[in-house]
Amino acid sequence: YFNEAAKLATSCSEILQKISTYEQTFAQLAKSAYEFSVLLKELERKSRDSSKLQKLPIEQLFGVLKQLTFLS
């Protein structure tokens, strides 16, 4: 049993090591997605204030941009 447990522990350790190498990448992606979301909110606020931009299909545009945020 101890031999099998040692093998499983080694396997888990290797898997966790691989996962940890992506931690920085995931953190950067989350930060970028958050910053992009904040920029979208600011753009949405400013575009609602602009009389020229009020004629654009803003809701549809922001829907597409928000979807792109999650795809990146």
PDB file of N, CA, C and O in Angstrom:
ATOM      1  N   TYR A   1       0.817  -1.202   0.000  1.00  0.00           N
ATOM      2  CA  TYR A   1       0.000   0.000   0.000  1.00  0.00           C
ATOM      3  C   TYR A   1       0.862   1.268   0.000  1.00  0.00           C
ATOM      4  O   TYR A   1       0.556   2.254  -0.670  1.00  0.00           O
ATOM      5  N   PHE A   2       1.944   1.205   0.771  1.00  0.00           N
ATOM      6  CA  PHE A   2       2.792   2.394   0.848  1.00  0.00           C
ATOM      7  C   PHE A   2       3.449   2.706  -0.494  1.00  0.00           C
ATOM      8  O   PHE A   2       3.623   3.871  -0.852  1.00  0.00           O
ATOM      9  N   ASN A   3       3.808   1.673  -1.224  1.00  0.00           N
ATOM     10  CA  ASN A   3       4.426   1.866  -2.531  1.00  0.00           C
ATOM     11  C   ASN A   3       3.432   2.526  -3.489  1.00  0.00           C
ATOM     12  O   ASN A   3       3.785   3.452  -4.219  1.00  0.00           O
ATOM     13  N   GLU A   4       2.201   2.047  -3.479  1.00  0.00           N
ATOM     14  CA  GLU A   4       1.155   2.630  -4.331  1.00  0.00           C
ATOM     15  C   GLU A   4       0.867   4.074  -3.919  1.00  0.00           C
ATOM     16  O   GLU A   4       0.693   4.944  -4.772  1.00  0.00           O
ATOM     17  N   ALA A   5       0.818   4.319  -2.625  1.00  0.00           N
ATOM     18  CA  ALA A   5       0.581   5.680  -2.130  1.00  0.00           C
ATOM     19  C   ALA A   5       1.718   6.614  -2.544  1.00  0.00           C
ATOM     20  O   ALA A   5       1.480   7.769  -2.896  1.00  0.00           O
ATOM     21  N   ALA A   6       2.940   6.117  -2.501  1.00  0.00           N
ATOM     22  CA  ALA A   6       4.090   6.931  -2.902  1.00  0.00           C
ATOM     23  C   ALA A   6       4.015   7.270  -4.389  1.00  0.00           C
ATOM     24  O   ALA A   6       4.334   8.390  -4.788  1.00  0.00           O
ATOM     25  N   LYS A   7       3.597   6.309  -5.204  1.00  0.00           N
ATOM     26  CA  LYS A   7       3.453   6.558  -6.640  1.00  0.00           C
ATOM     27  C   LYS A   7       2.377   7.614  -6.899  1.00  0.00           C
ATOM     28  O   LYS A   7       2.560   8.521  -7.711  1.00  0.00           O
ATOM     29  N   LEU A   8       1.259   7.476  -6.196  1.00  0.00           N
ATOM     30  CA  LEU A   8       0.175   8.445  -6.367  1.00  0.00           C
ATOM     31  C   LEU A   8       0.592   9.835  -5.896  1.00  0.00           C
ATOM     32  O   LEU A   8       0.246  10.835  -6.525  1.00  0.00           O
ATOM     33  N   ALA A   9       1.326   9.900  -4.804  1.00  0.00           N
ATOM     34  CA  ALA A   9       1.799  11.190  -4.298  1.00  0.00           C
ATOM     35  C   ALA A   9       2.746  11.844  -5.296  1.00  0.00           C
ATOM     36  O   ALA A   9       2.685  13.053  -5.519  1.00  0.00           O
ATOM     37  N   THR A  10       3.614  11.047  -5.890  1.00  0.00           N
ATOM     38  CA  THR A  10       4.535  11.571  -6.901  1.00  0.00           C
ATOM     39  C   THR A  10       3.764  12.068  -8.115  1.00  0.00           C
ATOM     40  O   THR A  10       4.065  13.130  -8.661  1.00  0.00           O
ATOM     41  N   SER A  11       2.780  11.305  -8.529  1.00  0.00           N
ATOM     42  CA  SER A  11       1.957  11.699  -9.672  1.00  0.00           C
ATOM     43  C   SER A  11       1.214  13.001  -9.381  1.00  0.00           C
ATOM     44  O   SER A  11       1.166  13.898 -10.222  1.00  0.00           O
ATOM     45  N   CYS A  12       0.637  13.097  -8.187  1.00  0.00           N
ATOM     46  CA  CYS A  12      -0.073  14.320  -7.796  1.00  0.00           C
ATOM     47  C   CYS A  12       0.881  15.508  -7.760  1.00  0.00           C
ATOM     48  O   CYS A  12       0.538  16.606  -8.199  1.00  0.00           O
ATOM     49  N   SER A  13       2.067  15.282  -7.241  1.00  0.00           N
ATOM     50  CA  SER A  13       3.066  16.347  -7.164  1.00  0.00           C
ATOM     51  C   SER A  13       3.433  16.853  -8.553  1.00  0.00           C
ATOM     52  O   SER A  13       3.561  18.059  -8.764  1.00  0.00           O
ATOM     53  N   GLU A  14       3.602  15.942  -9.490  1.00  0.00           N
ATOM     54  CA  GLU A  14       3.932  16.335 -10.864  1.00  0.00           C
ATOM     55  C   GLU A  14       2.796  17.126 -11.499  1.00  0.00           C
ATOM     56  O   GLU A  14       3.031  18.118 -12.190  1.00  0.00           O
ATOM     57  N   ILE A  15       1.569  16.685 -11.265  1.00  0.00           N
ATOM     58  CA  ILE A  15       0.403  17.383 -11.817  1.00  0.00           C
ATOM     59  C   ILE A  15       0.287  18.780 -11.217  1.00  0.00           C
ATOM     60  O   ILE A  15       0.054  19.752 -11.936  1.00  0.00           O
ATOM     61  N   LEU A  16       0.451  18.880  -9.900  1.00  0.00           N
ATOM     62  CA  LEU A  16       0.358  20.184  -9.246  1.00  0.00           C
ATOM     63  C   LEU A  16       1.468  21.124  -9.704  1.00  0.00           C
ATOM     64  O   LEU A  16       1.259  22.331  -9.823  1.00  0.00           O
ATOM     65  N   GLN A  17       2.637  20.569  -9.957  1.00  0.00           N
ATOM     66  CA  GLN A  17       3.747  21.388 -10.447  1.00  0.00           C
ATOM     67  C   GLN A  17       3.412  21.965 -11.825  1.00  0.00           C
ATOM     68  O   GLN A  17       3.692  23.131 -12.101  1.00  0.00           O
ATOM     69  N   LYS A  18       2.813  21.139 -12.684  1.00  0.00           N
ATOM     70  CA  LYS A  18       2.410  21.619 -14.010  1.00  0.00           C
ATOM     71  C   LYS A  18       1.346  22.710 -13.900  1.00  0.00           C
ATOM     72  O   LYS A  18       1.388  23.712 -14.614  1.00  0.00           O
ATOM     73  N   ILE A  19       0.400  22.498 -12.998  1.00  0.00           N
ATOM     74  CA  ILE A  19      -0.670  23.485 -12.812  1.00  0.00           C
ATOM     75  C   ILE A  19      -0.097  24.808 -12.316  1.00  0.00           C
ATOM     76  O   ILE A  19      -0.519  25.875 -12.763  1.00  0.00           O
ATOM     77  N   SER A  20       0.856  24.743 -11.400  1.00  0.00           N
ATOM     78  CA  SER A  20       1.407  25.973 -10.829  1.00  0.00           C
ATOM     79  C   SER A  20       2.146  26.814 -11.859  1.00  0.00           C
ATOM     80  O   SER A  20       2.243  28.032 -11.711  1.00  0.00           O
ATOM     81  N   THR A  21       2.670  26.173 -12.904  1.00  0.00           N
ATOM     82  CA  THR A  21       3.357  26.955 -13.934  1.00  0.00           C
ATOM     83  C   THR A  21       2.379  27.841 -14.702  1.00  0.00           C
ATOM     84  O   THR A  21       2.782  28.849 -15.283  1.00  0.00           O
ATOM     85  N   TYR A  22       1.112  27.477 -14.708  1.00  0.00           N
ATOM     86  CA  TYR A  22       0.099  28.275 -15.400  1.00  0.00           C
ATOM     87  C   TYR A  22      -0.536  29.326 -14.495  1.00  0.00           C
ATOM     88  O   TYR A  22      -1.312  30.160 -14.962  1.00  0.00           O
ATOM     89  N   GLU A  23      -0.215  29.291 -13.216  1.00  0.00           N
ATOM     90  CA  GLU A  23      -0.837  30.208 -12.265  1.00  0.00           C
ATOM     91  C   GLU A  23      -0.610  31.666 -12.668  1.00  0.00           C
ATOM     92  O   GLU A  23      -1.544  32.468 -12.647  1.00  0.00           O
ATOM     93  N   GLN A  24       0.612  32.006 -13.029  1.00  0.00           N
ATOM     94  CA  GLN A  24       0.921  33.381 -13.424  1.00  0.00           C
ATOM     95  C   GLN A  24       0.153  33.773 -14.683  1.00  0.00           C
ATOM     96  O   GLN A  24      -0.337  34.897 -14.793  1.00  0.00           O
ATOM     97  N   THR A  25       0.052  32.845 -15.629  1.00  0.00           N
ATOM     98  CA  THR A  25      -0.686  33.122 -16.862  1.00  0.00           C
ATOM     99  C   THR A  25      -2.156  33.380 -16.559  1.00  0.00           C
ATOM    100  O   THR A  25      -2.744  34.323 -17.089  1.00  0.00           O
ATOM    101  N   PHE A  26      -2.754  32.542 -15.704  1.00  0.00           N
ATOM    102  CA  PHE A  26      -4.158  32.725 -15.343  1.00  0.00           C
ATOM    103  C   PHE A  26      -4.362  34.047 -14.608  1.00  0.00           C
ATOM    104  O   PHE A  26      -5.349  34.745 -14.840  1.00  0.00           O
ATOM    105  N   ALA A  27      -3.436  34.385 -13.731  1.00  0.00           N
ATOM    106  CA  ALA A  27      -3.546  35.647 -12.996  1.00  0.00           C
ATOM    107  C   ALA A  27      -3.486  36.831 -13.956  1.00  0.00           C
ATOM    108  O   ALA A  27      -4.245  37.789 -13.807  1.00  0.00           O
ATOM    109  N   GLN A  28      -2.598  36.771 -14.930  1.00  0.00           N
ATOM    110  CA  GLN A  28      -2.485  37.859 -15.903  1.00  0.00           C
ATOM    111  C   GLN A  28      -3.739  37.949 -16.774  1.00  0.00           C
ATOM    112  O   GLN A  28      -4.211  39.046 -17.075  1.00  0.00           O
ATOM    113  N   LEU A  29      -4.277  36.795 -17.179  1.00  0.00           N
ATOM    114  CA  LEU A  29      -5.513  36.796 -17.968  1.00  0.00           C
ATOM    115  C   LEU A  29      -6.672  37.387 -17.177  1.00  0.00           C
ATOM    116  O   LEU A  29      -7.463  38.162 -17.714  1.00  0.00           O
ATOM    117  N   ALA A  30      -6.772  37.024 -15.906  1.00  0.00           N
ATOM    118  CA  ALA A  30      -7.843  37.554 -15.064  1.00  0.00           C
ATOM    119  C   ALA A  30      -7.702  39.065 -14.907  1.00  0.00           C
ATOM    120  O   ALA A  30      -8.690  39.797 -14.971  1.00  0.00           O
ATOM    121  N   LYS A  31      -6.474  39.525 -14.701  1.00  0.00           N
ATOM    122  CA  LYS A  31      -6.230  40.964 -14.561  1.00  0.00           C
ATOM    123  C   LYS A  31      -6.586  41.698 -15.851  1.00  0.00           C
ATOM    124  O   LYS A  31      -7.227  42.749 -15.815  1.00  0.00           O
ATOM    125  N   SER A  32      -6.174  41.151 -16.979  1.00  0.00           N
ATOM    126  CA  SER A  32      -6.470  41.781 -18.271  1.00  0.00           C
ATOM    127  C   SER A  32      -7.967  41.811 -18.541  1.00  0.00           C
ATOM    128  O   SER A  32      -8.494  42.813 -19.025  1.00  0.00           O
ATOM    129  N   ALA A  33      -8.653  40.718 -18.231  1.00  0.00           N
ATOM    130  CA  ALA A  33     -10.105  40.665 -18.432  1.00  0.00           C
ATOM    131  C   ALA A  33     -10.807  41.694 -17.553  1.00  0.00           C
ATOM    132  O   ALA A  33     -11.752  42.353 -17.989  1.00  0.00           O
ATOM    133  N   TYR A  34     -10.338  41.829 -16.307  1.00  0.00           N
ATOM    134  CA  TYR A  34     -10.924  42.821 -15.399  1.00  0.00           C
ATOM    135  C   TYR A  34     -10.698  44.239 -15.929  1.00  0.00           C
ATOM    136  O   TYR A  34     -11.625  45.049 -15.963  1.00  0.00           O
ATOM    137  N   GLU A  35      -9.464  44.533 -16.341  1.00  0.00           N
ATOM    138  CA  GLU A  35      -9.157  45.867 -16.863  1.00  0.00           C
ATOM    139  C   GLU A  35      -9.974  46.165 -18.117  1.00  0.00           C
ATOM    140  O   GLU A  35     -10.460  47.282 -18.295  1.00  0.00           O
ATOM    141  N   PHE A  36     -10.125  45.165 -18.985  1.00  0.00           N
ATOM    142  CA  PHE A  36     -10.918  45.351 -20.193  1.00  0.00           C
ATOM    143  C   PHE A  36     -12.377  45.602 -19.838  1.00  0.00           C
ATOM    144  O   PHE A  36     -13.043  46.424 -20.469  1.00  0.00           O
ATOM    145  N   SER A  37     -12.869  44.902 -18.836  1.00  0.00           N
ATOM    146  CA  SER A  37     -14.246  45.086 -18.389  1.00  0.00           C
ATOM    147  C   SER A  37     -14.456  46.505 -17.857  1.00  0.00           C
ATOM    148  O   SER A  37     -15.474  47.137 -18.135  1.00  0.00           O
ATOM    149  N   VAL A  38     -13.484  46.993 -17.093  1.00  0.00           N
ATOM    150  CA  VAL A  38     -13.569  48.363 -16.577  1.00  0.00           C
ATOM    151  C   VAL A  38     -13.572  49.366 -17.733  1.00  0.00           C
ATOM    152  O   VAL A  38     -14.340  50.328 -17.727  1.00  0.00           O
ATOM    153  N   LEU A  39     -12.712  49.134 -18.718  1.00  0.00           N
ATOM    154  CA  LEU A  39     -12.684  50.022 -19.885  1.00  0.00           C
ATOM    155  C   LEU A  39     -14.002  49.988 -20.650  1.00  0.00           C
ATOM    156  O   LEU A  39     -14.472  51.019 -21.132  1.00  0.00           O
ATOM    157  N   LEU A  40     -14.600  48.798 -20.761  1.00  0.00           N
ATOM    158  CA  LEU A  40     -15.900  48.695 -21.436  1.00  0.00           C
ATOM    159  C   LEU A  40     -16.968  49.491 -20.698  1.00  0.00           C
ATOM    160  O   LEU A  40     -17.785  50.172 -21.319  1.00  0.00           O
ATOM    161  N   LYS A  41     -16.960  49.405 -19.376  1.00  0.00           N
ATOM    162  CA  LYS A  41     -17.941  50.153 -18.577  1.00  0.00           C
ATOM    163  C   LYS A  41     -17.756  51.655 -18.775  1.00  0.00           C
ATOM    164  O   LYS A  41     -18.729  52.397 -18.911  1.00  0.00           O
ATOM    165  N   GLU A  42     -16.499  52.097 -18.792  1.00  0.00           N
ATOM    166  CA  GLU A  42     -16.217  53.519 -18.997  1.00  0.00           C
ATOM    167  C   GLU A  42     -16.651  53.959 -20.394  1.00  0.00           C
ATOM    168  O   GLU A  42     -17.247  55.024 -20.557  1.00  0.00           O
ATOM    169  N   LEU A  43     -16.353  53.143 -21.393  1.00  0.00           N
ATOM    170  CA  LEU A  43     -16.778  53.447 -22.761  1.00  0.00           C
ATOM    171  C   LEU A  43     -18.298  53.493 -22.854  1.00  0.00           C
ATOM    172  O   LEU A  43     -18.861  54.362 -23.519  1.00  0.00           O
ATOM    173  N   GLU A  44     -18.949  52.559 -22.191  1.00  0.00           N
ATOM    174  CA  GLU A  44     -20.413  52.528 -22.198  1.00  0.00           C
ATOM    175  C   GLU A  44     -20.973  53.798 -21.571  1.00  0.00           C
ATOM    176  O   GLU A  44     -21.907  54.398 -22.102  1.00  0.00           O
ATOM    177  N   ARG A  45     -20.406  54.202 -20.447  1.00  0.00           N
ATOM    178  CA  ARG A  45     -20.868  55.408 -19.759  1.00  0.00           C
ATOM    179  C   ARG A  45     -20.677  56.641 -20.636  1.00  0.00           C
ATOM    180  O   ARG A  45     -21.579  57.468 -20.766  1.00  0.00           O
ATOM    181  N   LYS A  46     -19.494  56.754 -21.235  1.00  0.00           N
ATOM    182  CA  LYS A  46     -19.214  57.923 -22.073  1.00  0.00           C
ATOM    183  C   LYS A  46     -20.064  57.929 -23.339  1.00  0.00           C
ATOM    184  O   LYS A  46     -20.506  58.986 -23.789  1.00  0.00           O
ATOM    185  N   SER A  47     -20.292  56.753 -23.909  1.00  0.00           N
ATOM    186  CA  SER A  47     -21.076  56.708 -25.143  1.00  0.00           C
ATOM    187  C   SER A  47     -22.538  57.037 -24.892  1.00  0.00           C
ATOM    188  O   SER A  47     -23.208  57.586 -25.766  1.00  0.00           O
ATOM    189  N   ARG A  48     -23.032  56.712 -23.722  1.00  0.00           N
ATOM    190  CA  ARG A  48     -24.419  57.059 -23.397  1.00  0.00           C
ATOM    191  C   ARG A  48     -24.568  58.572 -23.231  1.00  0.00           C
ATOM    192  O   ARG A  48     -25.641  59.128 -23.461  1.00  0.00           O
ATOM    193  N   ASP A  49     -23.482  59.227 -22.831  1.00  0.00           N
ATOM    194  CA  ASP A  49     -23.511  60.678 -22.659  1.00  0.00           C
ATOM    195  C   ASP A  49     -23.399  61.419 -23.987  1.00  0.00           C
ATOM    196  O   ASP A  49     -23.784  62.585 -24.075  1.00  0.00           O
ATOM    197  N   SER A  50     -22.887  60.771 -25.005  1.00  0.00           N
ATOM    198  CA  SER A  50     -22.678  61.429 -26.294  1.00  0.00           C
ATOM    199  C   SER A  50     -23.934  61.314 -27.154  1.00  0.00           C
ATOM    200  O   SER A  50     -24.451  60.218 -27.370  1.00  0.00           O
ATOM    201  N   SER A  51     -24.413  62.441 -27.635  1.00  0.00           N
ATOM    202  CA  SER A  51     -25.646  62.425 -28.439  1.00  0.00           C
ATOM    203  C   SER A  51     -25.439  61.740 -29.786  1.00  0.00           C
ATOM    204  O   SER A  51     -26.363  61.108 -30.297  1.00  0.00           O
ATOM    205  N   LYS A  52     -24.244  61.850 -30.374  1.00  0.00           N
ATOM    206  CA  LYS A  52     -23.989  61.207 -31.657  1.00  0.00           C
ATOM    207  C   LYS A  52     -23.964  59.689 -31.523  1.00  0.00           C
ATOM    208  O   LYS A  52     -24.438  58.971 -32.403  1.00  0.00           O
ATOM    209  N   LEU A  53     -23.414  59.214 -30.429  1.00  0.00           N
ATOM    210  CA  LEU A  53     -23.285  57.769 -30.249  1.00  0.00           C
ATOM    211  C   LEU A  53     -24.579  57.104 -29.785  1.00  0.00           C
ATOM    212  O   LEU A  53     -24.690  55.878 -29.809  1.00  0.00           O
ATOM    213  N   GLN A  54     -25.552  57.902 -29.364  1.00  0.00           N
ATOM    214  CA  GLN A  54     -26.800  57.319 -28.881  1.00  0.00           C
ATOM    215  C   GLN A  54     -27.575  56.621 -29.986  1.00  0.00           C
ATOM    216  O   GLN A  54     -28.447  55.799 -29.703  1.00  0.00           O
ATOM    217  N   LYS A  55     -27.275  56.934 -31.238  1.00  0.00           N
ATOM    218  CA  LYS A  55     -27.973  56.309 -32.358  1.00  0.00           C
ATOM    219  C   LYS A  55     -27.426  54.920 -32.679  1.00  0.00           C
ATOM    220  O   LYS A  55     -28.082  54.148 -33.378  1.00  0.00           O
ATOM    221  N   LEU A  56     -26.241  54.595 -32.179  1.00  0.00           N
ATOM    222  CA  LEU A  56     -25.640  53.280 -32.437  1.00  0.00           C
ATOM    223  C   LEU A  56     -26.331  52.204 -31.598  1.00  0.00           C
ATOM    224  O   LEU A  56     -26.854  52.497 -30.523  1.00  0.00           O
ATOM    225  N   PRO A  57     -26.335  50.961 -32.085  1.00  0.00           N
ATOM    226  CA  PRO A  57     -26.902  49.860 -31.282  1.00  0.00           C
ATOM    227  C   PRO A  57     -25.922  49.467 -30.164  1.00  0.00           C
ATOM    228  O   PRO A  57     -25.281  48.418 -30.215  1.00  0.00           O
ATOM    229  N   ILE A  58     -25.830  50.332 -29.167  1.00  0.00           N
ATOM    230  CA  ILE A  58     -24.831  50.185 -28.110  1.00  0.00           C
ATOM    231  C   ILE A  58     -24.969  48.859 -27.368  1.00  0.00           C
ATOM    232  O   ILE A  58     -23.969  48.191 -27.105  1.00  0.00           O
ATOM    233  N   GLU A  59     -26.189  48.474 -27.033  1.00  0.00           N
ATOM    234  CA  GLU A  59     -26.371  47.227 -26.277  1.00  0.00           C
ATOM    235  C   GLU A  59     -25.808  46.036 -27.048  1.00  0.00           C
ATOM    236  O   GLU A  59     -25.155  45.165 -26.473  1.00  0.00           O
ATOM    237  N   GLN A  60     -26.062  46.008 -28.337  1.00  0.00           N
ATOM    238  CA  GLN A  60     -25.553  44.912 -29.170  1.00  0.00           C
ATOM    239  C   GLN A  60     -24.028  44.970 -29.249  1.00  0.00           C
ATOM    240  O   GLN A  60     -23.360  43.940 -29.157  1.00  0.00           O
ATOM    241  N   LEU A  61     -23.480  46.165 -29.418  1.00  0.00           N
ATOM    242  CA  LEU A  61     -22.027  46.341 -29.485  1.00  0.00           C
ATOM    243  C   LEU A  61     -21.362  45.876 -28.195  1.00  0.00           C
ATOM    244  O   LEU A  61     -20.371  45.147 -28.235  1.00  0.00           O
ATOM    245  N   PHE A  62     -21.902  46.293 -27.050  1.00  0.00           N
ATOM    246  CA  PHE A  62     -21.311  45.889 -25.780  1.00  0.00           C
ATOM    247  C   PHE A  62     -21.479  44.399 -25.525  1.00  0.00           C
ATOM    248  O   PHE A  62     -20.626  43.776 -24.893  1.00  0.00           O
ATOM    249  N   GLY A  63     -22.566  43.831 -26.009  1.00  0.00           N
ATOM    250  CA  GLY A  63     -22.741  42.383 -25.884  1.00  0.00           C
ATOM    251  C   GLY A  63     -21.649  41.628 -26.614  1.00  0.00           C
ATOM    252  O   GLY A  63     -21.100  40.656 -26.095  1.00  0.00           O
ATOM    253  N   VAL A  64     -21.335  42.077 -27.822  1.00  0.00           N
ATOM    254  CA  VAL A  64     -20.269  41.436 -28.602  1.00  0.00           C
ATOM    255  C   VAL A  64     -18.918  41.628 -27.924  1.00  0.00           C
ATOM    256  O   VAL A  64     -18.133  40.684 -27.839  1.00  0.00           O
ATOM    257  N   LEU A  65     -18.637  42.835 -27.442  1.00  0.00           N
ATOM    258  CA  LEU A  65     -17.357  43.100 -26.779  1.00  0.00           C
ATOM    259  C   LEU A  65     -17.204  42.284 -25.497  1.00  0.00           C
ATOM    260  O   LEU A  65     -16.114  41.802 -25.190  1.00  0.00           O
ATOM    261  N   LYS A  66     -18.291  42.130 -24.757  1.00  0.00           N
ATOM    262  CA  LYS A  66     -18.227  41.327 -23.530  1.00  0.00           C
ATOM    263  C   LYS A  66     -17.977  39.858 -23.856  1.00  0.00           C
ATOM    264  O   LYS A  66     -17.256  39.172 -23.131  1.00  0.00           O
ATOM    265  N   GLN A  67     -18.569  39.378 -24.941  1.00  0.00           N
ATOM    266  CA  GLN A  67     -18.307  37.999 -25.360  1.00  0.00           C
ATOM    267  C   GLN A  67     -16.847  37.830 -25.742  1.00  0.00           C
ATOM    268  O   GLN A  67     -16.234  36.811 -25.422  1.00  0.00           O
ATOM    269  N   LEU A  68     -16.286  38.819 -26.423  1.00  0.00           N
ATOM    270  CA  LEU A  68     -14.874  38.758 -26.808  1.00  0.00           C
ATOM    271  C   LEU A  68     -13.965  38.763 -25.586  1.00  0.00           C
ATOM    272  O   LEU A  68     -12.888  38.167 -25.606  1.00  0.00           O
ATOM    273  N   THR A  69     -14.399  39.437 -24.521  1.00  0.00           N
ATOM    274  CA  THR A  69     -13.619  39.454 -23.289  1.00  0.00           C
ATOM    275  C   THR A  69     -13.435  38.043 -22.763  1.00  0.00           C
ATOM    276  O   THR A  69     -12.345  37.678 -22.323  1.00  0.00           O
ATOM    277  N   PHE A  70     -14.486  37.254 -22.808  1.00  0.00           N
ATOM    278  CA  PHE A  70     -14.410  35.896 -22.273  1.00  0.00           C
ATOM    279  C   PHE A  70     -13.704  34.940 -23.216  1.00  0.00           C
ATOM    280  O   PHE A  70     -13.260  33.876 -22.786  1.00  0.00           O
ATOM    281  N   LEU A  71     -13.588  35.291 -24.486  1.00  0.00           N
ATOM    282  CA  LEU A  71     -12.893  34.427 -25.437  1.00  0.00           C
ATOM    283  C   LEU A  71     -11.390  34.614 -25.387  1.00  0.00           C
ATOM    284  O   LEU A  71     -10.634  33.727 -25.783  1.00  0.00           O
ATOM    285  N   SER A  72     -10.951  35.784 -24.894  1.00  0.00           N
ATOM    286  CA  SER A  72      -9.505  36.041 -24.883  1.00  0.00           C
ATOM    287  C   SER A  72      -8.803  35.327 -23.761  1.00  0.00           C
ATOM    288  O   SER A  72      -7.586  35.444 -23.621  1.00  0.00           O
TER     289      SER A  72
END
